[in-house]
Amino acid sequence: MSASKDLFFEIEAQQCSLWIYNQYGLDVNAEDTTGLWNELYDEYIEMLDAEQAEYLWLERHSHNQFFHEFSTDLTTANSLLTLAGNKTQANTTYKLVYAHAVTLLEALISTVVRKLVISEHRLMLNLVTEYDALSKRTIPLKQVAQDPAIVQGIVLKVLSELSFHNVATIREILSAMFGDHMKGLELADIARICNKRHDIVHRNGKTVDDEPIDLSIEDVQQAIHDIEVFAADLKRRVYEALEEKDTKVQP
């Protein structure tokens, strides 16, 4: 085996050992003879394959497509409200559509942010610099030199673990990435909607005081409207940030 291949496998084994330790708190390396290394190494490779597949999926799509699909899916969700049957069925339908509308928004923000991380280097650097969970990380220069894409990989992994139905997370990530373009972004209505979605999903439609949440079709339609307005404002701000970049590179 060539020296370059030896180095490649040595680096891969080191990265796998680090992943095992971070994931399971186990200090296991390639010299292990119990069979545990082989089992966890296979899991590590599956994780890398999944991350690569996700990266390629993001690469194939545009942020514009994500906004368009969100709008279409939200309209479809709204149309389901008219299909509710009796009172019991209607109550369940309203809760399902309400929760799904929030999920659509969460998916929109997550995918747009991750797409722009891999396509807009400037925005990724903003996020790395301004978001504490990333800016305070320490990465050995040797590791970065061996794999220049490692920073992007870490950013994508951190983002994939966040819940974008958490308003504090939404504000923090968008502010870090887009700076002044997100000043004045109105999140009060979204916070209220996300809180009710939490009651629906985690307590089967009951508040912390065990009071059932009764939704009318008007309640759900208003929530969908508020989500739609927020998404339109977010799209405008994102596009303005991208246009600013394009303007700056003009001679």
C-alpha positions as CSV (number, residue, x, y, z in Angstrom):
1,M,0.0,0.0,0.0
2,S,1.4,3.4,-0.9
3,A,2.3,6.0,1.7
4,S,-0.5,8.3,0.6
5,K,-3.1,5.5,1.1
6,D,-1.6,4.7,4.5
7,L,-2.0,8.3,5.5
8,F,-5.6,8.4,4.2
9,F,-6.6,5.4,6.3
10,E,-4.7,6.7,9.3
11,I,-6.6,10.0,9.1
12,E,-9.9,8.2,8.5
13,A,-9.3,5.9,11.5
14,Q,-8.5,8.9,13.7
15,Q,-11.7,10.7,12.6
16,C,-13.7,7.6,13.3
17,S,-12.2,7.2,16.8
18,L,-13.1,10.8,17.5
19,W,-16.7,10.3,16.2
20,I,-17.0,7.2,18.4
21,Y,-15.9,9.1,21.5
22,N,-18.2,12.0,20.8
23,Q,-21.1,9.8,20.0
24,Y,-20.8,7.1,22.6
25,G,-18.0,8.2,25.1
26,L,-15.9,5.2,24.1
27,D,-12.2,5.2,23.6
28,V,-11.9,2.7,20.8
29,N,-9.4,2.6,17.9
30,A,-8.5,0.5,14.9
31,E,-6.3,-1.7,17.0
32,D,-9.3,-3.1,18.9
33,T,-9.7,-6.8,18.7
34,T,-13.1,-7.3,20.3
35,G,-15.0,-6.6,17.1
36,L,-16.4,-3.4,18.5
37,W,-14.3,-1.2,16.2
38,N,-15.5,-3.0,13.1
39,E,-19.2,-2.6,14.2
40,L,-18.8,1.1,15.0
41,Y,-16.7,1.8,12.0
42,D,-19.5,0.5,9.7
43,E,-21.9,2.8,11.5
44,Y,-19.5,5.7,11.0
45,I,-19.3,5.0,7.3
46,E,-23.1,4.8,7.1
47,M,-23.3,8.2,8.8
48,L,-20.8,9.7,6.3
49,D,-22.8,8.2,3.4
50,A,-26.0,9.8,4.7
51,E,-24.3,13.2,5.1
52,Q,-22.9,13.0,1.6
53,A,-26.3,12.1,0.2
54,E,-27.8,15.1,2.1
55,Y,-25.1,17.3,0.7
56,L,-25.7,16.2,-2.9
57,W,-29.5,16.7,-2.4
58,L,-28.9,20.3,-1.2
59,E,-26.5,20.9,-4.1
60,R,-29.1,19.8,-6.6
61,H,-31.7,22.2,-5.4
62,S,-31.9,26.0,-5.2
63,H,-33.1,28.1,-2.4
64,N,-35.7,29.5,-4.8
65,Q,-37.1,26.0,-5.3
66,F,-37.4,25.5,-1.5
67,F,-39.4,28.7,-1.2
68,H,-41.6,27.7,-4.2
69,E,-42.3,24.2,-2.8
70,F,-43.1,25.6,0.6
71,S,-45.7,27.9,-0.8
72,T,-47.3,25.0,-2.8
73,D,-47.3,22.7,0.2
74,L,-48.8,25.3,2.5
75,T,-51.6,25.9,0.0
76,T,-52.2,22.1,-0.1
77,A,-52.3,21.9,3.7
78,N,-54.8,24.7,3.8
79,S,-57.0,22.9,1.3
80,L,-57.3,19.9,3.6
81,L,-59.3,22.0,6.1
82,T,-62.4,21.7,3.9
83,L,-62.2,17.9,3.9
84,A,-62.9,17.6,7.6
85,G,-66.0,15.4,8.4
86,N,-67.8,15.4,11.7
87,K,-66.8,17.4,14.7
88,T,-64.3,14.9,16.1
89,Q,-62.7,14.4,12.7
90,A,-62.6,18.1,12.1
91,N,-60.8,18.7,15.5
92,T,-58.2,16.1,14.6
93,T,-57.8,17.5,11.1
94,Y,-57.3,21.0,12.4
95,K,-54.6,20.0,14.8
96,L,-52.8,18.0,12.2
97,V,-52.9,20.8,9.6
98,Y,-51.8,23.3,12.2
99,A,-48.8,21.3,13.3
100,H,-47.9,20.4,9.7
101,A,-47.9,24.1,8.7
102,V,-45.3,24.8,11.4
103,T,-43.3,21.8,10.2
104,L,-43.3,23.2,6.7
105,L,-41.9,26.5,8.0
106,E,-39.3,24.7,10.0
107,A,-38.2,22.6,7.0
108,L,-38.1,25.8,4.8
109,I,-35.8,27.7,7.2
110,S,-33.5,24.7,7.7
111,T,-33.1,23.8,4.1
112,V,-32.6,27.4,2.9
113,V,-30.0,28.0,5.5
114,R,-28.1,24.8,4.8
115,K,-28.3,25.4,1.0
116,L,-26.8,28.8,1.4
117,V,-24.1,27.4,3.6
118,I,-22.8,25.3,0.8
119,S,-23.4,27.8,-2.0
120,E,-22.6,31.2,-0.4
121,H,-19.2,31.1,1.3
122,R,-19.6,34.7,2.7
123,L,-22.9,33.7,4.5
124,M,-21.3,30.6,5.9
125,L,-18.4,32.7,7.3
126,N,-20.9,35.0,8.9
127,L,-22.6,32.1,10.6
128,V,-19.3,30.6,11.8
129,T,-18.2,34.0,13.1
130,E,-21.4,35.1,14.8
131,Y,-23.1,31.9,16.1
132,D,-21.6,31.0,19.4
133,A,-22.0,27.2,18.9
134,L,-19.7,27.5,15.9
135,S,-17.4,30.5,16.7
136,K,-16.2,28.9,20.0
137,R,-15.3,25.6,18.5
138,T,-11.6,24.7,18.2
139,I,-10.4,22.8,15.2
140,P,-6.8,21.8,14.8
141,L,-5.2,23.5,11.8
142,K,-3.8,20.1,10.8
143,Q,-7.3,18.7,10.5
144,V,-8.5,21.7,8.4
145,A,-5.4,21.4,6.2
146,Q,-6.1,17.7,5.6
147,D,-9.7,18.4,4.7
148,P,-10.6,22.0,3.8
149,A,-14.3,21.2,3.6
150,I,-14.3,20.1,7.3
151,V,-15.6,23.5,8.4
152,Q,-18.6,23.3,6.1
153,G,-19.3,19.8,7.3
154,I,-19.3,20.9,10.9
155,V,-21.6,23.8,10.1
156,L,-24.1,21.5,8.3
157,K,-24.0,19.0,11.1
158,V,-24.7,21.6,13.8
159,L,-27.6,23.0,11.7
160,S,-29.1,19.6,11.1
161,E,-29.4,19.1,14.9
162,L,-31.3,22.4,15.5
163,S,-35.0,22.7,15.9
164,F,-36.3,25.5,13.7
165,H,-39.6,25.6,15.4
166,N,-37.8,27.2,18.3
167,V,-38.1,30.9,17.8
168,A,-34.9,31.7,19.7
169,T,-33.0,29.4,17.4
170,I,-34.6,31.0,14.3
171,R,-33.7,34.5,15.4
172,E,-30.1,33.5,16.4
173,I,-29.3,31.7,13.2
174,L,-30.8,34.2,10.8
175,S,-29.3,37.2,12.6
176,A,-25.8,35.5,12.6
177,M,-26.0,34.6,9.0
178,F,-27.7,37.6,7.4
179,G,-26.9,40.4,9.9
180,D,-28.7,43.7,9.4
181,H,-31.0,42.2,6.8
182,M,-32.8,40.4,9.6
183,K,-33.3,43.5,11.8
184,G,-36.9,44.0,12.5
185,L,-37.9,40.5,11.6
186,E,-41.3,40.0,13.3
187,L,-41.4,36.7,15.2
188,A,-44.2,37.3,17.8
189,D,-46.9,35.6,15.8
190,I,-44.6,32.7,14.9
191,A,-43.7,32.3,18.5
192,R,-47.4,32.0,19.5
193,I,-48.0,29.5,16.7
194,C,-45.0,27.4,17.6
195,N,-46.0,27.3,21.3
196,K,-49.5,26.0,20.3
197,R,-47.9,23.5,17.9
198,H,-45.8,22.3,20.9
199,D,-49.0,21.7,22.9
200,I,-50.5,19.8,20.0
201,V,-47.5,17.6,19.3
202,H,-46.2,16.9,22.7
203,R,-49.3,16.9,24.9
204,N,-51.9,15.6,22.4
205,G,-53.5,19.0,22.1
206,K,-53.5,20.0,25.8
207,T,-51.8,22.9,27.6
208,V,-49.5,22.4,30.6
209,D,-52.7,22.9,32.8
210,D,-54.4,20.0,31.0
211,E,-56.8,22.3,29.2
212,P,-57.7,20.9,25.7
213,I,-56.9,23.1,22.8
214,D,-60.0,23.6,20.6
215,L,-59.2,24.9,17.2
216,S,-61.6,26.3,14.7
217,I,-61.0,26.4,11.0
218,E,-60.5,30.1,11.3
219,D,-57.8,29.6,13.9
220,V,-55.9,27.3,11.6
221,Q,-56.4,29.5,8.6
222,Q,-55.1,32.5,10.5
223,A,-52.0,30.6,11.6
224,I,-51.4,29.6,8.0
225,H,-51.8,33.2,6.9
226,D,-49.3,34.4,9.6
227,I,-46.8,31.7,8.5
228,E,-47.2,32.7,4.9
229,V,-46.7,36.4,5.7
230,F,-43.6,35.5,7.7
231,A,-42.1,33.3,5.0
232,A,-42.7,36.0,2.4
233,D,-40.9,38.6,4.6
234,L,-38.1,36.1,5.2
235,K,-37.7,35.4,1.4
236,R,-37.5,39.2,0.7
237,R,-34.8,39.6,3.3
238,V,-32.8,36.6,2.1
239,Y,-33.0,37.8,-1.5
240,E,-31.9,41.3,-0.5
241,A,-28.9,39.8,1.2
242,L,-28.0,37.8,-1.9
243,E,-28.5,40.8,-4.2
244,E,-26.2,42.9,-2.0
245,K,-23.5,40.3,-2.5
246,D,-24.0,40.4,-6.2
247,T,-23.8,44.2,-6.3
248,K,-20.6,44.2,-4.3
249,V,-18.8,42.0,-6.8
250,Q,-19.7,44.2,-9.7
251,P,-16.6,46.1,-11.1
